């Protein structure tokens, strides 16, 4: 058989990213593009047997924070362990360009506080071989990755660059400030930014506790930046907000889109104060889309939850006076001390005022995380319920679990998207026609949250494993996190398995796909700690026609590159 192709994937069940029913076919690749789909007669220089497997487009994760990691690492893990072939960073207004030398530590402290990436990791890892945003893109453009990397202009960095301390202190921007920011935003889009990210939430603070510089940025400032993007003819707007006054805040975002014509996506989640409040925003979004405004909601695939553990940033006893006596000891020594009956008795007897502290705040909302994590846990699995069933104190149950496996056991505290103890609200949000999956935060929250595995949760929990409510068709889920996410950020050249499209692909054992428990690795610069999470069942992941992972292990290939600006659909498929 003549070798006609670089790669042929044989006999798989193709789910092509359009939402159409799956079909059996071969997929052939030439020069990083899909050449043919169907019964392929010619041979490939490399072939993959996909019989009994599904073949999907590579996943496009549009909400990550690899802004630092991409400057020192070629592998955007954990995302690339989960079938992701394109990541977009610069979300939530945080990043490292543009930046003046005197402001390096300002931006590091902001990223440390907002995204839980330690100061020493960033100060040692960041090469700072840039000043302007175009220079940052040039630095990334010289590197090779296991995924394609897209960047957005971060509002906080832009504001500090133009306004200095006034920007960091959230002072209103003057007309000159706004003109300067607008010029730089236009320059960034023309240099290759995919968009512009900003934050309007009090949850985002520097490591010293100061709110993010963009928190109270005025509508005039945001509109002018959006108009500069319109002048460049490209770029998407990304917003995270507390939506304290949802109708008023959404109306402002709508006006910005109406004036600029630029697409906008915003984070949508179920909060604890108003568990049905997300419906107000969905209704406003529906009205905007009905009026032909390009707006989308980004929805997390499961609860956004904090992990507690002895190796992690926090645990249930972090604020207990007796625990502070050993907090700075090695893990091994703390495990030894916490196993001592007398020490445990003293620890449990002196809780801080108000009992359990930290995100979650109660034993009823804290769950034991097992080897195969349950991200839709029942009330019966809470620490409180387990303690009652076993006739133990909640403190004892929580501590015993954390002491397992040499002190590496973890507890899970859902704090968004779980106000009513189920994922029914997530289902309602994520199947909405005007939403896309988002908020994985890959590369961030390295000591508290491990959500870069959202794409695997989408495929396992929502299409196969959920028992507490409706599931979602596999073809729909694949469409959501391939074509839909790609188009949300202007990437029309990927996310579909059809001739001419980019050969970013996954071969997956759907029945055997398993998400493993998070674990801690010490592989960041300065020996920094981070949470990682792997999965088994990804038979092969392919970027630009090259196999980057086989059975979850890297092949050494780094075909991923910096994406500069939006990407058009293949000419033959432009009318699709």
Secondary structure, DSSP 4 states (H G I P E B T S, - for coil): --EEEEEEEEEEEEE-SSSPPPEEEEEEEETTEEEEEES--SEEEEEEE-TTSEEEEPEEE--B--TTHHHH-S--TTGGGGTEEEEEE-GGG--S-S--GGGHHHHHHHHHHHH---HHHHHHH-----SSHHHHHHHHHT--BSSEEEEEEEHHHHHHHHHTHHHHTTPPPPHHHHHHHHHHHHHHHHHT--EEEEEE-TT-B-TTSPBPTTTT--HHHHHHHHHHHHHHT--EEEEEE--TTHHHHHHHHHHHHHHH---EEEEE---SS-TTTHHHHHHHHHHHHHTT--EEEEE-SS-EEEEE-TTSS--TTTT-HHHHTTTTS-HHHHHHHHT-HHHHHHHHH-PPTTSS-STT-SGGG-EEE-SS--SS--GGGBHHHHHHHHTS-HHHHHHHHHHHHHHT-EEEEEEES-TTSSSHHHHHHHTSTTEEE----BT--TTT---TTHHHHHHHIIIII--SS----HHHHHHIIIIIHHHHTTBTTSSS-STTSB--EEEE-TTT-EEPPPEEEEEEGGGEEEEE--EE-EEEEEETTEEEEETTEE-S---B-B--S-BPPPGGGTT-
